[in-house]
């Protein structure tokens, strides 16, 4: 969340920055300040009443010493009345604080000054690209055709098991999915200095709030109930990405400065309800309710945040280069950026069978927005500070799977496996 002190000091500037996102959330700044002022006024009155009560209590002692019992009883009633009013004000403080925090939690992060202004994805500038779209001497197939012809994915039985938006990998397809995950994890741990963790795939609501998934995207989450106990519904959620558990690993902790930077990577399945999303019911692997991903998380000092973001993007790009996949990297504009991000780069890989680019990585610096929400700090010479938290896909399947099989398909119907992946796949190709 944003720093309440900063909102108090420069509310109009904050509203102006939020307005560039185009979501109308700038009105929440006024709601935050109104609740904050109500809280502060109630607190001030409480302090005044407590001082008054202390003064009256001293008077009671003096009156009792002078044996003026009737006057003392009147003063005692006054202290009781003051106590009742203090209790009422304490409740007002709690209510105002809850209202203020609810408004604060709903305010998105402020775009970094380098983020280009724009309304939607059409305004996202391309900053670089690598390679060229592959050229074929034959009509390339889509991943759906390839998966059917080579029996890599059974779309119909997956639908029978769980409904639309789920996948059942088979044979070479299951092996390719597993090989990609292992290759990605080894690349990040052995080449990029990340520490691998294997997190829970269920998290508390507080973890979803910590990374900014809640309250904004509550309708996109899968909630869990334990057996038939309705009281447990909403206590745990299936993770939408490994960011939810891994970024929260050090929540409510105070780290040492020498502990930073911290790099984590993790594999997880990701679960997204995608309520109302177009494409979920379409046969294929582009938009689904459950998919696999390897996530990168960084916890760094604020002055290193954007340097670390650039290196995170390059780490994701290097994988696509090793796999020989054409891609482009774009900067998300203010109107297309995620709720918690201050700056985001998306990497889109070319899928020739789709004749379009597919997002396989989104790398963001959330600055101290998430660390404030989860009360994660580190000790510095200036006292306890909030670190920058960064997250990035390194990379997301199954879109990587789609791009790979469509790019490396051959005229005879087979699929060549890129050389860096062969030790994990244990074969040079998927035969027709």
Protein Blocks (a to p, Z undefined) as FASTA:
>chain_A
ZZfklmmmmmmlmmmmmmmnonopmmmmmmmmmmmmmmmmmmmmmmmmmmmmmmmmmmmm
mmmmnopaklmmmmmmmmmmmmmmmmmmmmmmmmmmmmmmmmmmmpccdddfklccdfbl
mlpccfbdedjddddfbdcddfklmmmmnomacfklmmmmnoghiacdehjlmmmmmmmm
mmmmmmmmmmnopacddddfbdcfklmmmnomamklmmmpccddehjafklgopaccdfb
fklmmmmmmgoiacdfklpccddddddddddfkgoiahjlpgcjkbcfbdcddddddddd
fklmmmmmmmmmmmmmmmmmmnopacddddddfklgcfklmbdcddddddfklopacdfb
dcddekjmlmmmnopacddfkopcdddddddddbdcfklmmmmmmmmpcfkopacddfkl
mmmnopabdcZZ
